[in-house]
Amino acid sequence: MGNYEVSVAASAEAAISVSTAAVVDDAEQADIGFPMKKLGAFGQSAAGTVEVAHMGSLPIENPGLHLLRFSSEVKKQQLLIDRIRLRRMDRIK
């Protein structure tokens, strides 16, 4: 279906990693241990500021739903997501 560039405008109190996977018919997919492809990470933001982080390329081979998982290594995290942008990198011929 194509390659998409993923960027996130967010404010975080600590480092956040972003992972993705196509949705499958498996209840275990909701668990933290389910295998997902790591897209990238972004670090702590200056207090009260929203920063844009480019996560990299997300290849989508089949139509359907995809999950984005935002995870942190700290016990208590405050994450404010302003926007998530998917931009098509290639065109259908």
trRosetta pair geometry for C-beta under 8 A, 3 or more apart (Angstrom, degrees):
i j d omega theta_ij theta_ji phi_ij phi_ji
1 60 4.5 -46 67 108 118 97
1 61 6.4 141 10 -163 85 8
1 62 6.7 -154 -21 -41 117 2
1 63 5.9 130 -84 -68 142 65
2 59 7.7 -153 115 -146 30 57
2 60 6.0 4 61 56 63 95
2 88 5.6 -9 150 -144 147 97
2 89 7.1 162 170 47 96 72
2 90 5.4 -161 -146 62 92 95
2 92 7.3 -77 -71 -58 117 83
3 57 5.2 -11 -174 -167 112 112
3 58 7.0 147 -160 72 59 43
3 59 5.2 -30 -101 -98 79 68
3 60 7.6 168 -95 18 28 71
3 88 7.6 107 79 -159 51 54
3 89 4.4 -42 96 50 99 120
3 90 5.5 68 36 3 95 107
4 57 7.1 137 71 -157 38 60
4 58 4.8 -27 66 63 92 97
4 59 7.9 167 20 -87 70 21
4 60 6.4 26 -1 -6 113 113
4 86 4.6 0 175 -171 134 94
4 87 6.4 143 -162 65 74 35
4 88 5.8 -41 -102 -94 78 45
4 89 6.4 -173 -102 -7 20 91
5 54 7.0 -27 178 -156 105 101
5 56 7.4 -120 -140 147 66 18
5 57 6.1 -40 -94 -97 59 61
5 58 7.7 160 -99 16 10 83
5 85 7.9 -6 102 113 85 93
5 86 7.3 151 72 -156 48 43
5 87 4.6 -18 55 60 100 96
5 89 5.5 104 -30 -63 92 107
6 18 7.5 -154 125 128 136 145
6 20 7.8 -174 -48 -49 167 144
6 39 5.9 -29 66 -173 143 144
6 40 7.8 180 83 20 109 119
6 54 7.6 127 87 -165 53 54
6 55 4.1 -35 93 58 104 121
6 56 6.7 -3 46 60 94 48
6 57 7.7 148 7 -118 85 12
6 58 5.1 62 -31 -19 119 121
6 68 7.8 171 -156 -111 144 128
6 84 7.3 -17 -163 -173 89 91
6 85 7.2 151 -155 82 41 58
6 86 5.9 -11 -99 -101 70 70
7 52 5.8 15 171 -176 118 97
7 53 6.6 173 -156 86 71 42
7 54 4.8 -32 -101 -104 96 60
7 55 6.4 -170 -92 5 35 83
7 84 7.6 165 87 -157 47 48
7 85 4.7 -8 60 58 92 106
7 87 7.6 14 8 1 105 110
8 18 6.8 173 -17 -73 148 155
8 42 6.8 -136 72 -6 115 146
8 52 7.3 163 85 -150 38 54
8 53 5.3 -13 61 59 88 92
8 55 6.3 59 -6 -38 101 115
8 81 6.6 -61 -168 -137 104 98
8 83 7.6 -179 -151 93 46 50
8 84 5.4 -11 -107 -109 77 73
8 85 7.6 -163 -74 21 33 73
9 50 5.3 43 165 161 93 112
9 51 7.1 -165 -148 96 62 24
9 52 4.8 -26 -94 -93 80 74
9 53 7.9 164 -88 16 32 65
9 81 7.5 103 80 -168 58 58
9 82 4.2 -57 107 65 104 113
9 83 4.8 25 40 48 113 83
9 84 7.9 -142 25 -68 69 35
9 85 7.6 55 -13 -12 95 105
10 16 7.4 -47 106 44 147 155
10 42 6.9 129 61 78 113 147
10 45 7.3 -146 113 -45 64 139
10 50 6.4 -117 160 -148 4 82
10 51 7.1 -34 66 59 51 66
10 53 7.1 -41 36 16 98 110
10 79 6.3 -6 -178 -172 125 88
10 80 6.2 160 -160 85 71 54
10 81 4.8 -28 -102 -107 104 57
10 82 6.2 -163 -85 10 42 79
11 45 4.4 -103 -143 58 65 160
11 48 7.1 -18 -149 -165 151 12
11 49 6.2 158 -109 85 112 39
11 50 4.9 -76 -47 -93 98 59
11 51 7.0 107 -90 11 60 76
11 79 7.4 161 83 -156 54 44
11 80 4.4 2 53 55 99 107
11 82 7.5 71 -10 -30 88 103
12 15 7.3 87 119 -113 138 9
12 16 4.9 -126 -118 -22 164 120
12 42 6.8 129 20 99 137 99
12 43 7.5 -167 74 134 119 26
12 44 6.1 -113 96 -118 85 43
12 45 5.5 113 40 -3 57 100
12 72 7.5 -176 -167 -94 124 125
12 77 6.9 -10 -160 -174 93 106
12 78 7.5 166 -145 89 47 56
12 79 5.0 1 -106 -111 86 80
12 80 7.7 -157 -68 29 49 64
13 44 6.4 -12 162 -131 24 96
13 45 7.8 -48 -70 39 28 83
13 74 7.5 -91 98 65 102 154
13 77 5.9 -171 52 -148 106 62
13 78 5.0 68 -18 46 124 84
13 79 7.6 -104 10 -66 80 56
14 44 5.5 -16 -113 -82 26 99
14 72 5.7 94 83 -159 109 120
14 73 7.2 -113 136 55 131 77
14 74 4.5 82 47 -5 167 138
14 77 5.8 -96 40 -115 106 100
15 41 6.1 17 -178 174 102 118
15 42 7.2 -178 -147 96 64 37
15 43 5.0 -30 -99 -120 82 57
15 44 6.4 -56 -54 -38 57 73
15 72 6.9 145 87 -135 55 78
15 73 6.8 10 73 21 101 105
16 41 6.4 172 89 -155 47 73
16 42 5.7 -5 57 59 94 79
16 70 5.5 -8 -176 -169 121 93
16 71 7.0 142 -158 70 69 32
16 72 5.4 -42 -102 -81 69 86
16 77 7.5 123 -86 -175 96 146
16 79 6.3 86 -87 -109 145 130
17 38 6.4 -40 177 -142 115 105
17 40 7.5 -161 -150 111 64 31
17 41 4.4 -34 -103 -97 67 99
17 70 7.7 157 78 -153 42 46
17 71 5.4 -24 61 65 89 87
17 72 7.7 164 17 -84 73 36
18 38 7.5 108 82 -162 50 61
18 39 4.6 -46 103 59 98 113
18 40 5.7 2 50 61 105 66
18 41 6.7 179 10 -88 76 42
18 42 7.7 30 -16 1 112 90
18 55 5.3 -59 75 -124 140 133
18 68 6.2 -15 -166 -171 100 95
18 69 7.0 153 -155 78 48 52
18 70 5.8 -15 -101 -99 76 66
19 36 3.8 89 153 113 122 126
19 37 6.3 155 -161 77 79 38
19 38 5.2 -46 -100 -100 87 49
19 39 6.2 176 -108 1 25 84
19 68 7.6 150 78 -159 42 46
19 69 4.6 -16 61 57 93 105
19 71 7.1 4 7 8 110 115
20 36 6.0 157 65 -178 20 106
20 37 5.5 -30 64 64 78 92
20 39 5.4 60 -7 -46 108 116
20 58 5.9 0 65 -128 170 118
20 66 5.7 13 -172 169 107 112
20 67 6.3 166 -148 83 55 61
20 68 5.5 -18 -96 -100 87 59
20 69 7.2 -172 -76 15 35 78
21 24 7.7 -54 146 -7 112 99
21 29 7.0 -148 96 -151 138 109
21 34 7.2 -102 19 129 167 111
21 35 7.3 119 -92 105 139 59
21 36 4.3 -100 -36 -119 111 84
21 37 6.5 141 -77 11 68 80
21 66 6.9 176 90 -156 29 75
21 67 5.3 -2 57 49 77 106
21 69 7.9 17 10 -10 96 113
22 60 7.9 125 -87 -135 105 77
22 62 6.8 46 -133 60 153 105
22 64 6.1 58 -163 89 105 120
22 65 7.3 117 -164 87 62 54
22 66 5.5 -50 -103 -103 50 76
22 67 7.8 132 -149 11 4 80
23 29 7.1 107 -142 149 58 165
23 64 6.3 -135 49 149 96 109
23 65 4.0 10 7 86 136 104
23 66 6.6 -135 -19 -90 81 22
23 67 6.1 113 -73 -34 79 93
24 29 5.9 160 53 -66 87 139
26 29 5.0 106 83 -29 90 99
26 34 8.0 148 106 -128 120 132
27 30 6.5 -36 178 14 57 109
28 31 5.3 -36 -170 13 63 120
28 34 5.7 146 135 -87 82 111
29 34 5.0 112 -133 -150 40 168
29 67 7.2 167 162 -18 115 156
30 34 7.4 94 39 -12 20 142
31 34 5.1 120 68 -30 81 95
32 71 7.3 109 -142 -114 101 139
36 67 7.2 -85 -120 86 131 113
36 69 5.9 91 83 23 176 131
38 41 7.9 -15 -177 -43 110 90
39 55 4.1 17 142 167 114 117
39 56 5.5 -173 -176 50 72 104
39 58 6.4 -16 -114 -77 119 97
39 68 7.7 -23 0 -135 148 90
40 53 7.0 -173 118 149 128 110
40 54 7.2 -8 91 111 176 49
40 55 3.8 -168 32 -147 124 61
40 56 5.0 150 -47 -4 119 106
41 53 7.9 -77 120 173 30 146
42 51 7.1 179 180 94 133 112
42 53 3.5 -83 -86 -86 134 165
42 55 8.0 -71 -37 -81 102 78
45 49 5.3 -151 168 75 110 83
45 50 7.1 -9 -152 -110 155 22
45 51 5.1 -171 -116 4 105 114
46 49 4.5 27 70 22 93 130
46 51 7.8 102 19 -46 82 120
50 80 7.1 -90 -96 101 97 110
50 82 4.7 42 -152 -27 147 143
55 58 7.7 23 102 -45 116 103
57 89 6.6 -30 -124 -12 105 157
58 66 7.4 107 173 157 134 164
58 86 7.3 -58 48 -131 133 103
60 63 7.8 61 155 -94 114 35
60 66 6.7 -95 -107 -49 110 141
68 84 7.0 161 57 -147 173 154
70 79 6.3 160 141 159 142 169
70 81 7.7 -136 -54 -66 164 127
72 77 4.1 97 51 -64 167 160
72 79 7.4 -161 -44 -51 131 123
74 77 5.4 123 73 -68 103 94
81 84 6.6 -3 179 -45 125 93
88 91 7.3 88 137 -82 123 53
